[in-house]
Amino acid sequence: MVSEITRKVLVVDDQADILEALRLLLKGNGYKAETALSPEQALVAAAAGDHDLVVIDMNYARDTTSGAEGLALLDTLHAQRPEVPVIVMTAWSTIDLAVEAMRRGASDFITKPWENSHVLDVLAKQSGRGQELSIARRVQRRLLPKPRFSAPGMRCECVFRPAGEIGGDLCDVFTTGPRTSALLLGDVSGKGTGAAILMANLQATLRSAHELAGNPLRLIERANRLFFDSTEPEHYATLFFGTYDADARILRYVNCGHPAPVLLRASGEAERLDSTGLVLGAFADAGFEERSVNISEGDRLVLFSDGVSEARSDDDDDQWVVECLRILSRAGSKALAESLAMAAALSPDDVTVLDVRFGDL
């Protein structure tokens, strides 16, 4: 048996009897199996599900010998979810196909006809490898806002593209009163599970300080002390934190060493909300400054991580981001966050964008 946490496995084969045999084997050993009869069905299931493992046959009805369909399916699955282990099934007569699949990113292979004990050993090994990442991914997804959502006086779009299995970026918007909201975007030092855990702790710290929600400066000072006291010296975070009053149309903010968000005015002008203090966690008593800016109907605030601002290595600064946003804004882009994330697609770092459109739209 695997651990008490049920592993979700997607099994793909064009023979119904094989699918049923594997489904029963997995069910009897603590796995939850979903089956697909074709590569097309598999891609639909993979996009809709949250599988811990994928097991695919290499040959299908359209091509029963070359393995081309299986390799194409492997490439697509690996591109969509590189963190999910893919195990391939192949006959002994086509063992070279398994070698090619491993070269393209498959985690392991099972030969047909299989031995049940070997199948379970392979799945157990890959489950153990992916267990920590799987749990971390699920937690992180629950902490992130929905791709599109509303808050008092705001319409928001959020795009999150981690560089690896999980990311260290932090993005959140939450209400603090009937017509007030907090919005933030940050980046924790490091990558992987450790950075994701620090990100989750920082988010919990900011959300739990309800009594300070209307006072960004005091909240950030408190968060800095807690972050400094609870982490190693090499850990820190950049963070933009703001509170928006939809009735007064005022945004009060503190920028802790984070790339300056771009405020796109309805008039066409662009302003930068520059840093007002050091990064979080660097010093116990770091100095921060709170600033405020008046917001007009139709203004747009775009926050982004350094995965965006540093995506163009040939630029000395992130001015390209401003120009890109101006073009997208003038074009009336409703998917501005997605478009900016695509422009930074080659970034080696996490890419996060939050587009906030002000006004009771």
MARSE-470061 format. One record per residue (C-alpha): residue in three letters; chain; x, y negated, z negated. Coordinates in steps of 0.05 Angstrom, whole numbers, always signed. Example, Ala and Ser with C-alpha at 12.3 -4.5 7.8 and 13.67 -1.06 7.14 Angstrom:
+------+-------+--------+--------+--------+
: resn : chain :      x :      y :      z :
+------+-------+--------+--------+--------+
:  Ala :     A :   +246 :    +90 :   -156 :
:  Ser :     A :   +273 :    +21 :   -143 :
+------+-------+--------+--------+--------+
//
This chain:
+------+-------+--------+--------+--------+
: resn : chain :      x :      y :      z :
+------+-------+--------+--------+--------+
:  Met :     A :     +0 :     +0 :     +0 :
:  Val :     A :    +21 :    -72 :    +12 :
:  Ser :     A :    +13 :   -124 :    -42 :
:  Glu :     A :    -53 :   -147 :    -69 :
:  Ile :     A :    -55 :   -204 :    -18 :
:  Thr :     A :    -89 :   -175 :    +44 :
:  Arg :     A :    -48 :   -183 :   +106 :
:  Lys :     A :    -84 :   -201 :   +171 :
:  Val :     A :    -59 :   -164 :   +232 :
:  Leu :     A :    -79 :   -175 :   +304 :
:  Val :     A :    -72 :   -111 :   +345 :
:  Val :     A :    -73 :   -115 :   +422 :
:  Asp :     A :    -81 :    -56 :   +469 :
:  Asp :     A :   -124 :    -40 :   +529 :
:  Gln :     A :   -142 :    +29 :   +503 :
:  Ala :     A :   -200 :    +29 :   +454 :
:  Asp :     A :   -181 :    +95 :   +422 :
:  Ile :     A :   -111 :    +69 :   +405 :
:  Leu :     A :   -141 :     +5 :   +375 :
:  Glu :     A :   -189 :    +46 :   +332 :
:  Ala :     A :   -134 :    +92 :   +308 :
:  Leu :     A :    -90 :    +34 :   +288 :
:  Arg :     A :   -148 :     -3 :   +257 :
:  Leu :     A :   -165 :    +56 :   +212 :
:  Leu :     A :    -92 :    +66 :   +194 :
:  Leu :     A :    -83 :     -6 :   +174 :
:  Lys :     A :   -149 :    -10 :   +137 :
:  Gly :     A :   -131 :    +50 :    +95 :
:  Asn :     A :    -66 :    +17 :    +75 :
:  Gly :     A :    -90 :    -51 :    +53 :
:  Tyr :     A :    -88 :    -91 :   +118 :
:  Lys :     A :   -144 :   -127 :   +153 :
:  Ala :     A :   -140 :   -112 :   +227 :
:  Glu :     A :   -170 :   -152 :   +284 :
:  Thr :     A :   -168 :   -120 :   +353 :
:  Ala :     A :   -164 :   -146 :   +425 :
:  Leu :     A :   -169 :   -107 :   +490 :
:  Ser :     A :   -131 :   -155 :   +535 :
:  Pro :     A :    -79 :   -211 :   +533 :
:  Glu :     A :   -135 :   -261 :   +546 :
:  Gln :     A :   -175 :   -236 :   +485 :
:  Ala :     A :   -111 :   -236 :   +444 :
:  Leu :     A :    -96 :   -309 :   +458 :
:  Val :     A :   -167 :   -330 :   +439 :
:  Ala :     A :   -162 :   -290 :   +374 :
:  Ala :     A :    -93 :   -316 :   +358 :
:  Ala :     A :   -115 :   -388 :   +368 :
:  Ala :     A :   -177 :   -380 :   +324 :
:  Gly :     A :   -146 :   -337 :   +270 :
:  Asp :     A :    -91 :   -342 :   +217 :
:  His :     A :    -55 :   -276 :   +226 :
:  Asp :     A :     +6 :   -254 :   +187 :
:  Leu :     A :    +28 :   -205 :   +240 :
:  Val :     A :    +13 :   -189 :   +313 :
:  Val :     A :    +22 :   -120 :   +344 :
:  Ile :     A :    +19 :   -118 :   +420 :
:  Asp :     A :    +23 :    -65 :   +474 :
:  Met :     A :    +69 :    -83 :   +532 :
:  Asn :     A :    +27 :    -55 :   +589 :
:  Tyr :     A :    -45 :    -69 :   +608 :
:  Ala :     A :    -97 :    -50 :   +660 :
:  Arg :     A :    -72 :    -98 :   +713 :
:  Asp :     A :     +0 :    -74 :   +708 :
:  Thr :     A :    +12 :     -8 :   +672 :
:  Thr :     A :    +87 :     +0 :   +683 :
:  Ser :     A :   +129 :    -64 :   +687 :
:  Gly :     A :   +110 :    -96 :   +620 :
:  Ala :     A :   +104 :   -164 :   +653 :
:  Glu :     A :    +36 :   -178 :   +621 :
:  Gly :     A :    +63 :   -159 :   +553 :
:  Leu :     A :   +125 :   -203 :   +560 :
:  Ala :     A :    +82 :   -261 :   +583 :
:  Leu :     A :    +36 :   -251 :   +523 :
:  Leu :     A :    +96 :   -248 :   +476 :
:  Asp :     A :   +124 :   -313 :   +504 :
:  Thr :     A :    +57 :   -349 :   +495 :
:  Leu :     A :    +45 :   -323 :   +425 :
:  His :     A :   +116 :   -341 :   +405 :
:  Ala :     A :   +109 :   -411 :   +434 :
:  Gln :     A :    +43 :   -423 :   +397 :
:  Arg :     A :    +62 :   -394 :   +330 :
:  Pro :     A :   +137 :   -381 :   +326 :
:  Glu :     A :   +132 :   -365 :   +252 :
:  Val :     A :    +86 :   -304 :   +261 :
:  Pro :     A :   +123 :   -239 :   +272 :
:  Val :     A :   +104 :   -202 :   +336 :
:  Ile :     A :   +115 :   -127 :   +338 :
:  Val :     A :   +114 :    -94 :   +407 :
:  Met :     A :    +91 :    -23 :   +424 :
:  Thr :     A :   +125 :    +14 :   +481 :
:  Ala :     A :   +137 :    +85 :   +504 :
:  Trp :     A :   +204 :   +120 :   +498 :
:  Ser :     A :   +208 :   +120 :   +574 :
:  Thr :     A :   +208 :    +44 :   +574 :
:  Ile :     A :   +255 :    +31 :   +516 :
:  Asp :     A :   +291 :    -22 :   +557 :
:  Leu :     A :   +226 :    -61 :   +556 :
:  Ala :     A :   +229 :    -63 :   +480 :
:  Val :     A :   +300 :    -89 :   +483 :
:  Glu :     A :   +279 :   -145 :   +529 :
:  Ala :     A :   +220 :   -161 :   +483 :
:  Met :     A :   +268 :   -166 :   +424 :
:  Arg :     A :   +312 :   -213 :   +464 :
:  Arg :     A :   +251 :   -258 :   +476 :
:  Gly :     A :   +234 :   -262 :   +402 :
:  Ala :     A :   +197 :   -199 :   +382 :
:  Ser :     A :   +211 :   -181 :   +310 :
:  Asp :     A :   +209 :   -105 :   +317 :
:  Phe :     A :   +182 :    -50 :   +361 :
:  Ile :     A :   +141 :    +14 :   +353 :
:  Thr :     A :   +148 :    +72 :   +402 :
:  Lys :     A :    +89 :   +112 :   +429 :
:  Pro :     A :    +68 :   +163 :   +407 :
:  Trp :     A :    +80 :   +135 :   +338 :
:  Glu :     A :    +88 :   +164 :   +269 :
:  Asn :     A :    +41 :   +132 :   +218 :
:  Ser :     A :    +95 :   +126 :   +166 :
:  His :     A :   +141 :    +89 :   +215 :
:  Val :     A :    +85 :    +41 :   +234 :
:  Leu :     A :    +72 :    +25 :   +161 :
:  Asp :     A :   +146 :    +17 :   +147 :
:  Val :     A :   +154 :    -34 :   +203 :
:  Leu :     A :    +92 :    -73 :   +182 :
:  Ala :     A :   +114 :    -73 :   +109 :
:  Lys :     A :   +182 :   -100 :   +128 :
:  Gln :     A :   +153 :   -155 :   +171 :
:  Ser :     A :    +99 :   -171 :   +120 :
:  Gly :     A :   +152 :   -181 :    +67 :
:  Arg :     A :   +190 :   -227 :   +113 :
:  Gly :     A :   +130 :   -270 :   +128 :
:  Gln :     A :    +94 :   -269 :    +61 :
:  Glu :     A :   +126 :   -331 :    +31 :
:  Leu :     A :   +119 :   -371 :    +95 :
:  Ser :     A :    +47 :   -348 :   +106 :
:  Ile :     A :    +25 :   -371 :    +37 :
:  Ala :     A :    +63 :   -437 :    +44 :
:  Arg :     A :    +32 :   -450 :   +113 :
:  Arg :     A :    -38 :   -439 :    +87 :
:  Val :     A :    -27 :   -484 :    +27 :
:  Gln :     A :     +2 :   -538 :    +71 :
:  Arg :     A :    -55 :   -537 :   +120 :
:  Arg :     A :   -105 :   -546 :    +64 :
:  Leu :     A :    -67 :   -606 :    +38 :
:  Leu :     A :    -66 :   -641 :   +106 :
:  Pro :     A :   -125 :   -684 :   +129 :
:  Lys :     A :   -169 :   -661 :   +186 :
:  Pro :     A :   -147 :   -682 :   +256 :
:  Arg :     A :   -203 :   -733 :   +259 :
:  Phe :     A :   -241 :   -762 :   +200 :
:  Ser :     A :   -271 :   -826 :   +171 :
:  Ala :     A :   -260 :   -866 :   +108 :
:  Pro :     A :   -293 :   -931 :    +85 :
:  Gly :     A :   -279 :   -982 :   +140 :
:  Met :     A :   -232 :   -935 :   +178 :
:  Arg :     A :   -230 :   -882 :   +231 :
:  Cys :     A :   -169 :   -837 :   +229 :
:  Glu :     A :   -132 :   -788 :   +273 :
:  Cys :     A :    -76 :   -745 :   +245 :
:  Val :     A :    -26 :   -702 :   +283 :
:  Phe :     A :    +24 :   -656 :   +249 :
:  Arg :     A :    +77 :   -617 :   +287 :
:  Pro :     A :   +127 :   -582 :   +240 :
:  Ala :     A :   +196 :   -569 :   +269 :
:  Gly :     A :   +196 :   -499 :   +240 :
:  Glu :     A :   +149 :   -452 :   +204 :
:  Ile :     A :   +128 :   -505 :   +154 :
:  Gly :     A :   +145 :   -578 :   +147 :
:  Gly :     A :   +165 :   -629 :    +95 :
:  Asp :     A :   +122 :   -687 :   +119 :
:  Leu :     A :    +65 :   -713 :    +76 :
:  Cys :     A :     +2 :   -745 :   +104 :
:  Asp :     A :    -61 :   -761 :    +66 :
:  Val :     A :   -121 :   -808 :    +63 :
:  Phe :     A :   -169 :   -806 :     +4 :
:  Thr :     A :   -223 :   -852 :    -24 :
:  Thr :     A :   -209 :   -889 :    -89 :
:  Gly :     A :   -276 :   -924 :    -96 :
:  Pro :     A :   -341 :   -937 :    -59 :
:  Arg :     A :   -306 :   -981 :     -7 :
:  Thr :     A :   -232 :   -970 :    -21 :
:  Ser :     A :   -184 :   -918 :     +4 :
:  Ala :     A :   -111 :   -897 :     -3 :
:  Leu :     A :    -70 :   -878 :    +57 :
:  Leu :     A :     +1 :   -851 :    +58 :
:  Leu :     A :    +53 :   -818 :   +101 :
:  Gly :     A :   +120 :   -793 :    +75 :
:  Asp :     A :   +178 :   -747 :    +89 :
:  Val :     A :   +212 :   -704 :    +37 :
:  Ser :     A :   +286 :   -689 :    +45 :
:  Gly :     A :   +303 :   -620 :    +70 :
:  Lys :     A :   +264 :   -569 :   +109 :
:  Gly :     A :   +226 :   -504 :    +99 :
:  Thr :     A :   +190 :   -478 :    +38 :
:  Gly :     A :   +229 :   -521 :    -12 :
:  Ala :     A :   +211 :   -585 :    +23 :
:  Ala :     A :   +139 :   -564 :    +30 :
:  Ile :     A :   +135 :   -550 :    -45 :
:  Leu :     A :   +164 :   -619 :    -61 :
:  Met :     A :   +115 :   -650 :    -13 :
:  Ala :     A :    +56 :   -616 :    -47 :
:  Asn :     A :    +80 :   -638 :   -116 :
:  Leu :     A :    +88 :   -710 :    -93 :
:  Gln :     A :    +19 :   -710 :    -62 :
:  Ala :     A :    -12 :   -683 :   -126 :
:  Thr :     A :    +24 :   -737 :   -166 :
:  Leu :     A :     -4 :   -792 :   -121 :
:  Arg :     A :    -75 :   -764 :   -119 :
:  Ser :     A :    -79 :   -751 :   -194 :
:  Ala :     A :    -63 :   -822 :   -215 :
:  His :     A :   -135 :   -847 :   -208 :
:  Glu :     A :   -125 :   -903 :   -259 :
:  Leu :     A :    -70 :   -933 :   -215 :
:  Ala :     A :   -103 :   -923 :   -147 :
:  Gly :     A :   -117 :   -997 :   -141 :
:  Asn :     A :    -46 :  -1017 :   -159 :
:  Pro :     A :     +3 :   -989 :   -108 :
:  Leu :     A :    +65 :  -1018 :   -142 :
:  Arg :     A :    +52 :   -987 :   -210 :
:  Leu :     A :    +32 :   -921 :   -178 :
:  Ile :     A :    +96 :   -917 :   -137 :
:  Glu :     A :   +139 :   -936 :   -197 :
:  Arg :     A :   +107 :   -879 :   -236 :
:  Ala :     A :   +114 :   -830 :   -178 :
:  Asn :     A :   +188 :   -849 :   -171 :
:  Arg :     A :   +203 :   -834 :   -244 :
:  Leu :     A :   +168 :   -767 :   -241 :
:  Phe :     A :   +202 :   -748 :   -176 :
:  Phe :     A :   +270 :   -769 :   -203 :
:  Asp :     A :   +261 :   -731 :   -268 :
:  Ser :     A :   +236 :   -666 :   -236 :
:  Thr :     A :   +283 :   -657 :   -177 :
:  Glu :     A :   +357 :   -648 :   -163 :
:  Pro :     A :   +398 :   -710 :   -144 :
:  Glu :     A :   +400 :   -691 :    -70 :
:  His :     A :   +324 :   -691 :    -65 :
:  Tyr :     A :   +287 :   -755 :    -46 :
:  Ala :     A :   +229 :   -777 :     -3 :
:  Thr :     A :   +211 :   -835 :    +42 :
:  Leu :     A :   +140 :   -858 :    +34 :
:  Phe :     A :    +91 :   -910 :    +58 :
:  Phe :     A :    +33 :   -918 :     +9 :
:  Gly :     A :    -24 :   -967 :    +18 :
:  Thr :     A :    -94 :   -982 :     -9 :
:  Tyr :     A :   -147 :  -1012 :    +36 :
:  Asp :     A :   -207 :  -1053 :    +12 :
:  Ala :     A :   -258 :  -1048 :    +67 :
:  Asp :     A :   -299 :  -1107 :    +40 :
:  Ala :     A :   -241 :  -1156 :    +29 :
:  Arg :     A :   -205 :  -1127 :    +90 :
:  Ile :     A :   -138 :  -1128 :    +55 :
:  Leu :     A :    -85 :  -1074 :    +57 :
:  Arg :     A :    -37 :  -1073 :     -2 :
:  Tyr :     A :    +24 :  -1029 :     +7 :
:  Val :     A :    +93 :  -1007 :    -15 :
:  Asn :     A :   +142 :   -979 :    +35 :
:  Cys :     A :   +195 :   -935 :     +3 :
:  Gly :     A :   +248 :   -932 :    +57 :
:  His :     A :   +200 :   -903 :   +108 :
:  Pro :     A :   +200 :   -920 :   +183 :
:  Ala :     A :   +160 :   -984 :   +188 :
:  Pro :     A :    +88 :   -971 :   +210 :
:  Val :     A :    +62 :  -1011 :   +269 :
:  Leu :     A :     +2 :  -1056 :   +259 :
:  Leu :     A :    -30 :  -1066 :   +327 :
:  Arg :     A :    -73 :  -1129 :   +324 :
:  Ala :     A :   -137 :  -1133 :   +363 :
:  Ser :     A :   -106 :  -1195 :   +396 :
:  Gly :     A :    -51 :  -1151 :   +426 :
:  Glu :     A :     +5 :  -1170 :   +378 :
:  Ala :     A :    +46 :  -1118 :   +341 :
:  Glu :     A :    +72 :  -1126 :   +270 :
:  Arg :     A :   +118 :  -1080 :   +229 :
:  Leu :     A :   +105 :  -1064 :   +156 :
:  Asp :     A :   +178 :  -1060 :   +137 :
:  Ser :     A :   +210 :  -1026 :    +77 :
:  Thr :     A :   +197 :  -1059 :     +9 :
:  Gly :     A :   +242 :  -1014 :    -33 :
:  Leu :     A :   +289 :   -955 :    -37 :
:  Val :     A :   +269 :   -883 :    -24 :
:  Leu :     A :   +232 :   -845 :    -79 :
:  Gly :     A :   +275 :   -805 :   -127 :
:  Ala :     A :   +341 :   -839 :   -114 :
:  Phe :     A :   +343 :   -878 :   -180 :
:  Ala :     A :   +301 :   -874 :   -242 :
:  Asp :     A :   +288 :   -949 :   -244 :
:  Ala :     A :   +290 :   -966 :   -170 :
:  Gly :     A :   +260 :  -1032 :   -152 :
:  Phe :     A :   +199 :  -1036 :   -107 :
:  Glu :     A :   +158 :  -1093 :    -80 :
:  Glu :     A :    +84 :  -1094 :    -63 :
:  Arg :     A :    +60 :  -1133 :     -3 :
:  Ser :     A :     -8 :  -1145 :    +28 :
:  Val :     A :    -34 :  -1159 :    +97 :
:  Asn :     A :   -102 :  -1184 :   +121 :
:  Ile :     A :   -139 :  -1137 :   +168 :
:  Ser :     A :   -186 :  -1158 :   +224 :
:  Glu :     A :   -240 :  -1120 :   +260 :
:  Gly :     A :   -208 :  -1077 :   +314 :
:  Asp :     A :   -138 :  -1076 :   +285 :
:  Arg :     A :   -100 :  -1010 :   +286 :
:  Leu :     A :    -46 :   -984 :   +239 :
:  Val :     A :     -1 :   -927 :   +263 :
:  Leu :     A :    +43 :   -891 :   +213 :
:  Phe :     A :    +95 :   -840 :   +234 :
:  Ser :     A :   +152 :   -798 :   +208 :
:  Asp :     A :   +225 :   -804 :   +228 :
:  Gly :     A :   +214 :   -745 :   +274 :
:  Val :     A :   +179 :   -795 :   +318 :
:  Ser :     A :   +223 :   -857 :   +307 :
:  Glu :     A :   +288 :   -817 :   +319 :
:  Ala :     A :   +262 :   -775 :   +377 :
:  Arg :     A :   +299 :   -817 :   +428 :
:  Ser :     A :   +372 :   -809 :   +413 :
:  Asp :     A :   +391 :   -858 :   +467 :
:  Asp :     A :   +357 :   -915 :   +430 :
:  Asp :     A :   +391 :   -954 :   +374 :
:  Asp :     A :   +324 :   -964 :   +339 :
:  Asp :     A :   +251 :   -944 :   +344 :
:  Gln :     A :   +230 :  -1002 :   +388 :
:  Trp :     A :   +209 :   -951 :   +440 :
:  Val :     A :   +153 :   -930 :   +392 :
:  Val :     A :   +126 :  -1002 :   +390 :
:  Glu :     A :   +126 :  -1007 :   +466 :
:  Cys :     A :    +94 :   -939 :   +473 :
:  Leu :     A :    +39 :   -958 :   +424 :
:  Arg :     A :    +27 :  -1024 :   +460 :
:  Ile :     A :    +16 :   -988 :   +525 :
:  Leu :     A :    -30 :   -936 :   +494 :
:  Ser :     A :    -69 :   -989 :   +457 :
:  Arg :     A :    -79 :  -1032 :   +518 :
:  Ala :     A :   -104 :   -970 :   +555 :
:  Gly :     A :   -156 :   -960 :   +500 :
:  Ser :     A :   -129 :   -892 :   +480 :
:  Lys :     A :   -174 :   -855 :   +432 :
:  Ala :     A :   -122 :   -801 :   +424 :
:  Leu :     A :    -64 :   -848 :   +408 :
:  Ala :     A :    -35 :   -804 :   +353 :
:  Glu :     A :    -33 :   -743 :   +398 :
:  Ser :     A :     -3 :   -783 :   +455 :
:  Leu :     A :    +53 :   -811 :   +411 :
:  Ala :     A :    +67 :   -741 :   +383 :
:  Met :     A :    +73 :   -715 :   +454 :
:  Ala :     A :   +122 :   -771 :   +470 :
:  Ala :     A :   +165 :   -746 :   +412 :
:  Ala :     A :   +157 :   -673 :   +431 :
:  Leu :     A :   +232 :   -661 :   +438 :
:  Ser :     A :   +247 :   -684 :   +367 :
:  Pro :     A :   +285 :   -633 :   +326 :
:  Asp :     A :   +249 :   -658 :   +263 :
:  Asp :     A :   +177 :   -654 :   +238 :
:  Val :     A :   +131 :   -700 :   +277 :
:  Thr :     A :    +73 :   -732 :   +240 :
:  Val :     A :    +29 :   -789 :   +264 :
:  Leu :     A :    -30 :   -823 :   +229 :
:  Asp :     A :    -72 :   -871 :   +271 :
:  Val :     A :   -119 :   -915 :   +230 :
:  Arg :     A :   -171 :   -958 :   +267 :
:  Phe :     A :   -202 :  -1011 :   +222 :
:  Gly :     A :   -274 :  -1031 :   +225 :
:  Asp :     A :   -341 :   -998 :   +210 :
:  Leu :     A :   -340 :   -962 :   +277 :
+------+-------+--------+--------+--------+
//
